Amino acid sequence: MSLKVREKVLKVESLLGENVGQSVVQGYLELPASVEDIGRVIWLDAVPVIKDYGATEDRVVAEGHLRINLVYAAEAEDFEQRLYEVTWEDPVSFNHFVEIIGAQAGMKCSYDVSVLNVEWDLRPDRRTIDIEVLLTMLARVYQEQEYTVVESASIKPPKKLVLEDVPVHNNLEVACFPVREDINGNLAVLEDEERFETILKLKATPVVTDSRPSQGSLRLKGYCDVEAIVVTANAEVKKVRWEQVLPYEISVEDQRICDDFQVLKDFTLNLTGRIQAEGKELRLYGDLIGKITLVEKQESRMVLGLSGVNGVEIDSRRELVRFDNFVNEKSQQSSAQGVIELSENYPPIREIIDVNAVAHIIDYRIDEDKIFIDGNLDLSVIYLAHTEYENRPLYCAVFRNAIPIQQVIAVGGVLPGMRAEIDLEVLECYPDLINRETIEFEVTYRINTKVFQPLEEEVVVEAIELEEQDPDPPSITYVVVQEGDTLWKLAKKYNTTEEAILIANSWLREKEDFKLSEGEKVCIPRRGIKTMGR
């Protein structure tokens, strides 16, 4: 035979389902004995920390706890309010799930848990707070499968083939490594700053500077940008920033790592600190938590149809293949503007200390070469107020769904019916105080999109060139299995059926998928000959 067929084991995945679910987490917080009673809550933040997650029957489950940060002003008769910060690392646990029909234990899944709203109620003892946190989780479950498909075929001239194929682009997740690194260090108070008295808020952004893999190992290096809201020794509240501090390095050893893999990082840094050196230094402690995912980009083809020309007879076997074919990806930076008015619940603004924006995706639509994205921004403002009743008038105003986002991204090759995975990342938030009750915001953000085409195709998995048959073949032929032989190929080659071969070889029926091994001896009956087997 002159037909040469190249087969490939194709590892693919397809989205089984995705869903968004919400749940309410309730609990209470008790002040430690070392601090004063609460006069006024300034802000209360809740951050979900995931301990474990995974797919189970018809759902994705995430288990974890909330990390709570409270800043409040103590009661004072002389209007000299003292500001306190209290952090609870795990006061409230949660077990959040999202229903996805068809999910099973062990399936690959992804999740994104975030806080939509935090409500609290101060009890009469002024030392206990009841909290209610609204969580939302976007979960996806993927089916991972392997197919042996025909990637290409050729035949010796003068014979010719007619071949129909399609390109396959696949981003295959090779390995995922959990990350948990201790990060700590000292940060000196800048020369022109007053001594620090109290830390009200800490925020650290991990930055990766080098993540090049090599054969069998990965070294990842980076640093952190740190921001702090502090009270100084002269009772000022201000925001300070340190750049490129707290360096870190992560090492991973694994034989699966190759130098051409793409490295995806997903990190968060939970940071706590204390003031030392008589207010001139911060001692910081943190946990860098997240994961490193290695992705191999595969490009190949699948044969959909195969036939001969000018008397060449080709027979092929086809199977249905389902998977999500990667189409394209794009990152685009943009901005959104909006004007916010303080409600009557908040006093007028004297000075803005800090602002923060959180982006949410509501929906998207795919058109030809374009993706239309709808979302919104939650905003929060920490500021000093104009008021006669407090010496340290610190306030935090929160605005849910404050600024709408409507963005169009041009992505080549995308068509209606495809699906997208979209991540919205806030980069900067710029406030402009128009008057004491009005702020104009400009928020820059980055949209990261990946587009997939759900494919369902009958593809060629085996092919053979049919030769002229012996008009009087023997009743039984014994053959020694060669590399690449299958039950289907032997049946086609010797003009019989797979069922007949199985009947003639009872031992073969006991093997998984009736798979043949090189060197085995198989009895091939002529079509129509009945055998008792052996």
C-alpha positions in Angstrom: 0.0 0.0 0.0 1.2 3.5 -0.8 -1.1 5.4 1.5 0.6 7.0 4.4 -1.5 8.4 7.2 -0.2 10.5 10.1 -2.2 10.2 13.3 -2.1 12.4 16.3 -3.4 12.1 19.9 -5.3 15.4 20.3 -5.9 16.5 23.9 -8.7 19.0 24.0 -11.2 20.6 26.3 -14.7 22.0 25.9 -16.8 24.2 28.1 -19.4 22.0 29.8 -21.1 24.9 31.4 -20.8 28.2 33.2 -23.0 29.9 35.7 -23.1 32.8 38.3 -24.4 32.3 41.8 -24.8 34.5 44.8 -24.9 33.7 48.5 -25.1 35.7 51.7 -22.6 35.1 54.5 -23.5 36.3 58.0 -21.5 36.6 61.2 -20.4 38.9 63.9 -17.2 40.6 65.0 -16.1 41.4 68.6 -13.5 44.0 69.3 -10.4 43.0 71.2 -10.2 44.2 74.8 -7.2 46.4 74.0 -9.2 49.0 72.0 -11.9 51.5 72.8 -15.6 51.3 72.0 -16.8 52.2 68.5 -18.1 55.7 68.0 -18.4 55.6 64.2 -17.6 53.0 61.7 -15.5 54.5 58.9 -15.2 51.5 56.7 -15.5 47.8 56.8 -13.9 45.7 54.1 -14.4 42.0 53.5 -12.0 40.0 51.3 -12.7 36.3 50.4 -9.8 33.9 50.9 -10.3 30.6 49.1 -8.9 27.5 50.9 -10.2 24.8 48.5 -12.4 24.5 45.4 -13.4 21.9 42.9 -16.2 20.3 40.9 -18.7 17.9 42.4 -21.9 16.4 41.1 -23.7 19.2 39.2 -21.9 22.0 41.0 -18.7 23.9 41.7 -17.9 24.4 45.4 -15.5 27.0 46.9 -14.6 26.9 50.6 -12.9 29.7 52.4 -13.2 32.5 54.9 -13.5 36.3 54.9 -10.7 38.5 55.9 -12.2 41.6 57.6 -10.6 45.0 58.0 -12.4 47.6 60.2 -11.5 51.2 60.7 -13.4 53.2 63.2 -13.4 56.4 65.3 -13.7 55.9 69.1 -16.2 57.9 71.1 -14.7 61.1 72.6 -16.4 63.9 74.5 -13.8 66.5 73.5 -14.2 65.8 69.8 -10.6 64.4 69.7 -11.6 61.2 68.0 -9.0 58.4 68.1 -8.8 56.2 65.0 -8.4 52.5 65.3 -7.8 49.6 62.8 -8.8 46.0 63.6 -8.2 43.0 61.3 -9.9 39.6 61.7 -8.1 37.0 59.6 -10.9 34.4 59.5 -13.9 35.4 61.6 -16.5 34.0 59.2 -16.3 30.9 57.0 -18.3 30.2 53.9 -19.1 27.2 51.6 -20.3 28.7 48.3 -21.5 26.7 45.3 -22.7 27.3 41.8 -24.9 24.8 40.0 -23.6 23.5 36.6 -25.5 20.5 35.3 -23.3 17.7 34.3 -20.3 18.6 36.5 -18.6 15.7 38.1 -15.9 15.3 40.7 -12.4 15.6 39.2 -13.4 17.7 36.2 -11.3 20.8 35.5 -13.0 24.0 36.8 -12.3 27.7 37.4 -13.9 30.2 39.7 -13.9 33.9 40.5 -15.3 34.9 43.9 -15.9 38.5 44.7 -17.8 40.7 47.2 -20.8 42.6 45.9 -21.9 44.3 49.1 -21.2 44.5 52.8 -23.8 45.6 55.3 -23.2 45.9 59.1 -25.1 46.7 62.3 -23.5 48.0 65.5 -24.9 46.4 68.6 -25.8 48.5 71.6 -22.7 47.4 73.5 -20.7 49.3 70.8 -18.1 46.5 70.7 -19.9 43.9 68.5 -20.8 44.3 64.8 -23.2 42.0 63.0 -22.2 41.7 59.3 -23.9 40.5 56.2 -21.7 40.0 53.1 -23.1 39.3 49.6 -20.8 37.1 47.6 -20.9 36.2 43.9 -19.1 33.5 42.1 -18.5 32.9 38.4 -17.7 29.2 37.8 -16.8 27.2 34.7 -16.5 23.5 34.2 -14.6 22.0 31.3 -14.6 18.5 29.8 -11.1 17.2 29.0 -10.9 14.5 26.3 -8.4 12.7 24.1 -9.0 11.8 20.4 -6.7 10.0 18.0 -7.4 11.8 14.7 -5.8 11.8 11.3 -3.7 14.9 11.0 -2.5 14.4 7.4 -2.4 11.8 4.6 -0.3 11.3 1.5 0.0 8.8 -1.3 2.7 7.9 -3.8 2.4 9.4 -7.3 0.8 8.9 -9.8 -1.9 8.2 -7.3 -3.7 11.2 -5.9 -5.8 12.2 -2.9 -8.6 14.7 -2.3 -8.3 15.9 1.3 -10.5 18.2 3.3 -9.1 19.4 6.7 -9.5 22.2 9.3 -6.9 23.9 11.4 -6.9 23.3 15.2 -5.6 25.8 17.7 -5.5 24.5 21.3 -4.2 26.1 24.5 -3.5 23.0 26.6 -3.1 23.4 30.3 -0.1 21.2 31.1 0.3 21.8 34.9 -1.0 24.1 37.6 1.1 24.8 40.7 -0.3 26.4 43.9 1.7 29.2 45.3 1.9 30.3 49.0 5.0 32.3 49.9 5.8 34.3 53.0 6.8 37.9 52.2 8.1 40.2 54.8 10.4 43.2 55.2 10.9 46.7 56.7 9.9 49.9 55.0 11.4 53.2 56.2 9.3 56.3 56.6 10.2 58.7 53.8 12.5 61.6 54.9 9.9 64.3 54.4 7.1 62.3 56.3 6.1 62.7 59.9 6.4 59.7 62.2 3.6 57.2 61.9 1.2 56.6 64.7 -1.4 54.2 63.2 -1.8 52.1 60.1 -5.3 52.3 58.8 -5.0 50.4 55.5 -2.4 48.5 53.6 -2.5 47.5 49.9 0.2 45.6 48.1 0.4 44.8 44.4 2.7 42.0 43.3 4.5 42.6 40.1 6.3 39.8 38.1 9.5 40.9 36.4 10.8 37.5 35.1 9.0 34.2 34.6 10.9 32.4 31.9 10.7 28.6 32.1 13.5 26.2 31.2 13.5 22.5 30.8 12.3 21.0 34.1 12.2 24.2 36.2 10.7 27.6 36.5 12.1 30.6 38.3 9.7 33.5 38.9 11.0 36.8 40.3 9.2 40.0 41.2 8.6 42.8 43.7 5.7 44.6 45.3 4.3 48.1 45.2 2.9 49.1 48.6 0.4 51.7 49.6 -0.6 52.7 53.1 -3.1 55.0 54.7 -1.7 56.1 58.0 -2.2 58.6 60.9 1.0 60.6 61.6 2.2 61.8 65.0 0.7 65.2 64.4 -2.7 63.7 63.7 -2.7 64.0 59.9 -4.3 61.2 57.8 -2.4 60.6 54.6 -1.6 58.1 51.9 2.0 57.0 51.3 3.5 54.8 48.6 6.6 52.6 48.2 7.6 51.2 44.8 9.6 48.1 43.9 10.0 46.8 47.5 9.5 43.4 49.1 11.3 41.3 46.4 10.3 37.7 46.1 11.3 34.6 44.1 9.4 31.4 43.5 11.0 28.2 42.3 9.2 25.2 40.7 10.8 21.9 39.7 8.8 19.6 37.5 9.8 17.4 34.5 6.8 18.6 32.6 8.1 22.2 32.3 9.4 23.2 28.9 11.0 26.4 27.8 8.3 27.2 25.2 5.4 27.0 27.6 3.3 30.1 28.4 3.3 31.0 32.1 0.1 32.4 33.5 0.1 34.0 37.0 -2.7 34.7 39.4 -1.5 36.1 42.7 -3.0 38.1 45.6 -1.0 39.4 48.6 -2.6 39.7 52.0 -0.5 42.2 53.9 -0.4 43.2 57.6 2.0 45.5 59.4 3.1 47.2 62.6 4.9 50.5 63.3 8.3 50.2 64.9 11.5 52.3 65.4 9.6 55.0 67.2 7.3 55.6 64.2 9.9 55.7 61.5 9.6 52.2 60.1 6.9 49.7 59.1 7.4 46.0 59.6 5.3 44.2 57.0 4.1 40.5 56.9 2.3 39.0 54.0 1.2 35.8 52.3 1.5 35.6 48.5 -1.3 33.3 47.5 -2.3 32.1 44.1 -1.3 29.7 41.3 1.0 29.3 38.3 -0.4 27.7 35.2 1.7 26.3 32.4 0.0 26.4 29.0 1.2 24.7 25.8 0.0 26.3 22.5 -0.7 23.5 20.0 -1.4 24.0 16.3 -2.3 21.1 14.0 -5.0 20.0 11.5 -7.8 17.5 11.5 -8.9 15.6 8.3 -12.6 15.8 7.7 -12.7 13.9 4.4 -10.4 11.7 2.4 -10.9 10.1 -1.0 -8.8 8.9 -3.9 -8.7 10.1 -7.5 -8.5 8.1 -10.8 -9.5 4.7 -9.5 -7.8 4.9 -6.1 -10.2 3.6 -3.4 -9.8 5.0 0.1 -12.0 3.9 3.0 -12.0 5.8 6.2 -13.6 5.6 9.6 -14.9 8.8 11.2 -15.9 9.8 14.8 -17.7 12.8 16.2 -15.2 15.2 17.9 -16.3 18.0 20.2 -14.1 20.7 21.7 -13.5 24.5 21.9 -11.1 25.6 19.2 -9.0 28.7 20.2 -9.6 31.5 17.8 -7.9 34.7 19.0 -7.0 36.8 22.1 -6.5 40.4 22.7 -5.8 42.9 25.5 -7.0 46.5 25.2 -6.7 49.4 27.5 -9.5 52.0 27.8 -11.1 54.4 30.2 -14.5 55.4 31.6 -15.6 58.7 33.0 -18.4 59.7 35.4 -19.5 62.2 37.9 -20.5 61.2 41.4 -22.6 63.3 43.9 -22.3 62.7 47.6 -25.6 61.8 49.3 -26.9 63.6 52.3 -25.6 60.8 54.5 -22.0 62.0 53.9 -20.5 65.4 55.0 -18.9 67.6 52.3 -15.3 66.8 51.2 -12.3 68.8 52.3 -9.5 66.5 50.9 -9.5 63.2 49.1 -7.1 60.7 50.6 -7.7 57.6 48.4 -10.0 56.2 45.8 -10.6 52.7 44.6 -12.5 51.2 41.6 -13.8 47.6 41.1 -15.0 46.5 37.7 -17.8 44.0 37.0 -18.8 42.5 33.6 -22.6 42.3 33.1 -22.8 40.8 29.6 -21.1 40.6 26.2 -22.1 40.0 22.6 -20.0 38.8 19.7 -20.4 40.1 16.2 -18.2 39.7 13.1 -14.6 40.7 14.2 -16.0 42.6 17.2 -16.9 42.0 20.9 -19.4 44.3 22.6 -18.9 44.4 26.4 -21.2 45.9 29.0 -20.2 46.3 32.6 -20.0 48.8 35.5 -17.6 50.2 38.1 -18.0 50.3 41.9 -16.2 53.3 43.4 -15.1 54.1 46.9 -13.6 57.4 48.3 -11.7 57.8 51.5 -11.7 61.5 52.4 -11.4 64.2 55.1 -14.6 66.1 55.6 -15.6 69.6 56.4 -17.2 69.3 59.8 -17.1 71.1 63.2 -17.8 68.0 65.2 -14.6 66.0 64.8 -10.9 66.7 64.9 -10.1 63.8 62.6 -13.1 63.8 60.2 -12.2 60.7 58.2 -15.0 59.2 56.0 -15.4 56.5 53.4 -18.2 56.8 50.7 -19.1 53.8 48.6 -21.0 54.0 45.3 -22.2 50.8 43.7 -22.7 50.5 40.0 -21.4 54.1 39.7 -20.1 54.3 36.2 -21.3 52.1 33.3 -18.8 50.5 30.9 -19.6 50.0 27.2 -16.7 48.8 25.2 -16.2 47.5 21.7 -13.1 45.4 21.0 -12.0 44.5 17.5 -10.8 40.9 17.4 -9.9 39.3 14.1 -11.6 36.1 13.2 -14.5 36.1 15.7 -18.0 35.4 14.6 -21.5 35.1 16.2 -21.9 31.8 18.0 -18.4 31.8 19.4 -17.8 32.3 23.1 -15.4 34.6 25.0 -13.7 34.5 28.4 -13.2 38.1 29.5 -11.3 39.6 32.4 -11.6 43.3 33.4 -8.7 44.7 35.4 -8.7 48.3 36.8 -5.3 50.0 36.4 -5.8 53.5 37.7 -8.5 55.7 39.2 -8.2 59.5 39.0 -10.5 61.8 41.0 -11.1 65.5 40.3 -12.9 67.3 43.1 -15.3 69.7 41.3 -16.9 71.0 44.5 -17.4 69.7 48.1 -20.1 67.3 47.0 -19.1 66.4 43.5 -16.3 64.3 42.1 -15.4 63.6 38.5 -13.7 60.2 38.0 -11.6 58.8 35.2 -10.9 55.1 35.5 -8.4 53.4 33.2 -8.8 49.6 32.8 -7.6 46.7 30.7 -9.8 44.2 29.1 -8.3 40.7 28.4 -10.3 38.5 26.0 -9.9 35.0 24.7 -12.3 33.7 22.1 -13.2 30.1 21.4 -15.2 28.4 18.7 -17.3 25.4 19.8 -16.6 22.7 17.2 -18.6 19.5 16.6 -17.2 17.7 13.6 -17.1 14.2 12.1 -13.4 13.7 11.6 -11.3 10.9 10.1 -9.7 8.8 12.7 -8.5 5.9 10.5 -8.0 5.5 6.8 -6.8 2.7 4.5 -6.3 2.2 0.8 -8.4 -0.6 -0.6 -6.5 -3.0 -2.9 -7.9 -5.5 -5.3 -9.2 -8.5 -3.4 -8.3 -12.1 -4.1 -11.4 -13.6 -5.8 -10.8 -16.9 -3.9 -9.3 -16.0 -0.5 -8.5 -18.6 2.1 -11.2 -19.4 4.6 -8.9 -18.3 7.5 -5.8 -16.2 7.5 -3.5 -15.8 10.5 -1.7 -12.4 10.7 0.9 -10.9 13.0 -0.2 -7.5 14.3 2.1 -4.7 13.0 2.5 -1.2 14.5 -0.5 0.9 13.7 -2.9 -2.1 13.0 -6.4 -1.8 14.4 -9.4 -4.1 14.3 -11.0 -1.8 11.8 -8.0 -1.8 9.5 -7.6 -5.6 9.5 -11.3 -6.0 8.7 -11.0 -3.6 5.7 -7.8 -5.1 4.5 -9.0 -8.7 4.5 -12.6 -7.9 3.4 -14.3 -9.1 6.5 -16.0 -7.5 9.5 -14.8 -6.5 13.0 -17.6 -8.7 14.5 -16.3 -11.7 12.6 -12.7 -11.1 13.9 -14.0 -10.8 17.4 -15.9 -14.1 17.1 -12.9 -15.8 15.8 -10.7 -14.4 18.6 -12.5 -14.7 21.9 -9.4 -13.6 23.9 -9.6 -10.2 22.0 -13.1 -9.5 23.4 -11.6 -9.4 26.9 -9.2 -6.6 26.1 -10.2 -2.9 26.7 -11.6 -1.3 23.5 -10.4 -4.5 21.7 -7.0 -2.8 21.3 -4.4 -4.8 19.4 -0.7 -5.0 20.5 2.2 -5.4 18.1 3.3 -9.0 17.7 0.0 -10.6 18.6 -1.4 -13.3 16.3 -4.9 -12.8 15.0 -7.2 -15.2 13.2 -8.9 -13.5 10.2 -12.0 -15.3 8.8 -13.2 -14.8 5.3 -16.4 -12.8 5.0 -19.4 -15.2 5.6 -17.2 -17.9 7.3 -18.4 -18.9 10.8 -15.8 -19.9 13.3 -16.0 -21.2 16.9 -13.1 -19.0 18.0 -10.1 -20.2 20.0 
